[in-house]
């Protein structure tokens, strides 16, 4: 399937291809709708590009290129492809609220939904006539969720994804409209929600996504990921060029931290007392002091596109070639 410029921009930025986002809002209007087709069976789906992963109870669910969804019930040692996925668009993010129910989003503005732990999926939303891919999704519970993507596209559901409503975001200083690309949604403490965006910007909501304000980190880097240290609530965002920033006041102010990679940070995950990050340089980094200092705990020959810490504390690493070998807790080689 052909992909348009904004979609190519997302893929190329993840894969370190020298490609710039050169389209504007007018280019996204009036497209010929792209047919929505089911993902094809792939005996080697675990070797295709993976962009995100989540836990559904003990199960690992990972998503990526060509609508591939792969599942593992043994912590990432063995994988199988989901039985039914209604789209063959690249899937960019996935969120589960328990061991059964989850959502994934991607290009074509699609949202797909599962109630059986990722075995089968149903289409809930698509917008293939407007080229605004969704890059991130977060569900707080079975009813309330948010998805975001290109040009400040932010949609919300209060009925488990059956219907979606567009939300308006504040306009960045010096801009005439809200058009930042929204790259990663993550939950803070209480009802707080955060949206990491391009140009070093972070959107913040203190009321479960009803109202948002905009905070600058002082960086101009696109922020591809974010998380909240456990149990302190310290915010960490990171992205282009290995830029990583830390906030101890719910995003009001930020401090840039030195980290041992210049590769763009593609994913962050917090587990109790530990922060883990993956980079396009192939390095896996960890911090045990709430993001103050970081060390490289593993290095892969491929650019890392995603990570997930499983229930055993092993770090699963993913790349454009698919699943890589897990890193054992406390060990430094994949």
Buried (B, 14 or more C-beta within 10 A) or exposed (E): EEBBBBBBBBBBBBBEEEBEBEBEEEEBEEEEEBEBEEBEEBEEBBBBBBBBBBBBEBBBBBBBBBBBBBBBBEBBBEBEBBEBBBBBBBBBBBBBBEBBBBBBBBBBBBBBBBBBBBBBBEBBBBBBBBBBBBBBBBBBEBEBBBBBBBBBBBBBBEEBBEEBEEBEBBBBEEEEEBBBBBBBBBBBEEEBBBBBBBBBBBBBBBEBBEEBEBBBBEBEBBBBBBBBBBEEBBBBBBBBBBBBBBBBEBBEBBEBBEBEBEBBBBBBBBBEEBBBBBBBBBBBBBBEEBBEEBEBBBBBEBBBBBBBBBEEBBBBBBBBBBBBBBBBEEEEEB
